[in-house]
Amino acid sequence: MKAVTYKQYGSPAVLNLVDIKKPQPKHNEVLVKIYATTVTSGDARLRSSDFPPVAWLLVRLLYGFFKPKKEILGHEFSGIIEAVGKDVTRYKVGDEVVGTPTMLPTGSYTEYICVPEERKKGVLGLKPRNLSFNEAAALPVGGMTALFLLKKAQLNKGQKVLIYGASGSVGSYAVQIAKEQDATITAVCSSSNFDMVKSLGADDVLDYKEQDYSLLEQQFDIVFDAVGKTSKSKARKILKKGGQFVSVKALTSPTQEHLEELCRLAEDGNVRPFIDKAFPISEIVKAHEYVDKGRKRGNVVIEVVKQ
Ligand SMILES: NC(=O)c1ccc[n+]([C@@H]2O[C@H](COP(=O)([O-])OP(=O)(O)OC[C@H]3O[C@@H](n4cnc5c(N)ncnc54)[C@H](OP(=O)(O)O)[C@@H]3O)[C@@H](O)[C@H]2O)c1
């Protein structure tokens, strides 16, 4: 089967489409034929190993000091179950699924992956029926991060929420999840993305290149930093007393329940992944070059099976 591997850190050119052995599911695993995966900003950063000094050391210790320990990148996927181990009870052959390979020995830039039915880390769920495989592949990472952080911020119905960096993957989900809770949303992004974030549910928009959001006169219940480019000290100026600041810079630990809630939100039509571009897996280098620019809107999908 085909997979994309990287054996050294560096530019997108370190990614290679190669043939590797197809895995066989163990008794407790399902074998998923992957239809789509994505290039998250996390994939691009892991590949380039582009982190500030302290984080760099930690990431290298975790992910491989001189070269990547896990040679297949990719943090989310959609696909169809092709085989199940004899102890699997929740899934059957033919189920359309969505998931993350967190803590598994390989990532999702591959045609097939074996996933345990029950896991401590990483999740698997049934694909929302109204989403294409391309859309579903882009749901878990950005969606679960947004949901996790909005829960941490104790989002309540009708609150005022400012989302900084609303046009990225996490931001685009945060806008939609907050809207579903009838929040009044101010989205901070470039003016070229105003239409996009309004279509997702933003009420007010503000261009970060032209206006300093911390000088707004309004007060907010929540400031959500969805791109890791603002700070609590800045956000504090516009937070109500007891208001919450949350950021993607924090460690998150989304669970199976988060994925299931997200899939329900998608099936009910309240969340729809925003797809910026889709590339065939043969163009993985181009896809990483695009994400490296830091300007992607929502999500960048890799079609493993042409749709
Ligand atoms: N903690 C976690 O579990 C977790 C999970 C997922 C992601 N993350 C992190 O979250 C961050 C965001 O990832 P993402 O994939 O959602 O988005 P992304 O692709 O990194 O963000 C791209 C978007 O951010 C906008 N942007 C860039 N600089 C900006 C700035 N200074 N102010 C406001 N917007 C700006 C860009 O719009 P313009 O072109 O208009 O500037 C673009 O639409 C990354 O650092 C990622 O590593 C963390």
The ligand as a Tripos MOL2 file, in Angstrom:
@<TRIPOS>MOLECULE
LIG
   48    52     1     0     0
SMALL
NO_CHARGES

@<TRIPOS>ATOM
      1 N1         -3.6620   22.7370   21.5150 N.am      1 LIG1
      2 C1         -4.1080   21.8860   20.5780 C.2       1 LIG1
      3 O1         -4.5350   20.7690   20.8560 O.2       1 LIG1
      4 C2         -4.1010   22.3300   19.1520 C.ar      1 LIG1
      5 C3         -4.8510   21.6110   18.2290 C.ar      1 LIG1
      6 C4         -4.8990   22.0790   16.9250 C.ar      1 LIG1
      7 C5         -4.1760   23.2120   16.5910 C.ar      1 LIG1
      8 N2         -3.4120   23.8340   17.5230 N.ar      1 LIG1
      9 C6         -2.6260   25.0290   17.2010 C.3       1 LIG1
     10 O2         -3.5530   26.0410   16.9120 O.3       1 LIG1
     11 C7         -2.9730   26.9770   16.0160 C.3       1 LIG1
     12 C8         -3.9660   27.2380   14.9060 C.3       1 LIG1
     13 O3         -4.0740   26.1400   14.0580 O.3       1 LIG1
     14 P1         -5.1730   26.1200   12.9020 P.3       1 LIG1
     15 O4         -4.8440   24.9510   12.0670 O.co2     1 LIG1
     16 O5         -6.5080   26.2570   13.4860 O.co2     1 LIG1
     17 O6         -4.9390   27.4420   12.1270 O.3       1 LIG1
     18 P2         -3.7420   27.8370   11.1580 P.3       1 LIG1
     19 O7         -3.9260   27.1230    9.9010 O.co2     1 LIG1
     20 O8         -2.4580   27.7420   11.8450 O.co2     1 LIG1
     21 O9         -4.1110   29.3590   10.9850 O.3       1 LIG1
     22 C9         -4.1710   29.9280    9.7580 C.3       1 LIG1
     23 C10        -5.1310   31.1040    9.8580 C.3       1 LIG1
     24 O10        -4.6720   31.9830   10.8920 O.3       1 LIG1
     25 C11        -4.8170   33.3080   10.4510 C.3       1 LIG1
     26 N3         -3.7820   34.1290   11.0750 N.ar      1 LIG1
     27 C12        -2.4620   34.0560   10.8760 C.ar      1 LIG1
     28 N4         -1.8210   34.9520   11.6490 N.ar      1 LIG1
     29 C13        -2.7850   35.5920   12.3400 C.ar      1 LIG1
     30 C14        -2.7540   36.6250   13.3230 C.ar      1 LIG1
     31 N5         -1.6250   37.1960   13.7280 N.pl3     1 LIG1
     32 N6         -3.9260   37.0310   13.8410 N.ar      1 LIG1
     33 C15        -5.0880   36.4690   13.4580 C.ar      1 LIG1
     34 N7         -5.1890   35.4890   12.5330 N.ar      1 LIG1
     35 C16        -4.0300   35.0620   11.9800 C.ar      1 LIG1
     36 C17        -4.6380   33.2200    8.9510 C.3       1 LIG1
     37 O11        -5.4270   34.1960    8.3460 O.3       1 LIG1
     38 P3         -4.7440   35.4350    7.5550 P.3       1 LIG1
     39 O12        -4.0770   34.8150    6.3700 O.co2     1 LIG1
     40 O13        -5.8920   36.2410    7.2070 O.co2     1 LIG1
     41 O14        -3.8110   36.0610    8.5060 O.co2     1 LIG1
     42 C18        -5.1660   31.8250    8.5860 C.3       1 LIG1
     43 O15        -6.5110   31.8440    8.1150 O.3       1 LIG1
     44 C19        -1.6490   26.3580   15.5490 C.3       1 LIG1
     45 O16        -0.6140   26.9670   16.2840 O.3       1 LIG1
     46 C20        -1.7810   24.9090   15.9490 C.3       1 LIG1
     47 O17        -0.5270   24.3190   16.1880 O.3       1 LIG1
     48 C21        -3.3790   23.4390   18.7880 C.ar      1 LIG1
@<TRIPOS>BOND
     1     1     2 1
     2     2     3 2
     3     2     4 1
     4     4     5 ar
     5     4    48 ar
     6     5     6 ar
     7     6     7 ar
     8     7     8 ar
     9     8     9 1
    10     8    48 ar
    11     9    10 1
    12     9    46 1
    13    10    11 1
    14    11    12 1
    15    11    44 1
    16    12    13 1
    17    13    14 1
    18    14    15 2
    19    14    16 1
    20    14    17 1
    21    17    18 1
    22    18    19 2
    23    18    20 1
    24    18    21 1
    25    21    22 1
    26    22    23 1
    27    23    24 1
    28    23    42 1
    29    24    25 1
    30    25    26 1
    31    25    36 1
    32    26    27 ar
    33    26    35 ar
    34    27    28 ar
    35    28    29 ar
    36    29    30 ar
    37    29    35 ar
    38    30    31 1
    39    30    32 ar
    40    32    33 ar
    41    33    34 ar
    42    34    35 ar
    43    36    37 1
    44    36    42 1
    45    37    38 1
    46    38    39 2
    47    38    40 1
    48    38    41 1
    49    42    43 1
    50    44    45 1
    51    44    46 1
    52    46    47 1
@<TRIPOS>SUBSTRUCTURE
     1 LIG1         1 GROUP 0 **** ****
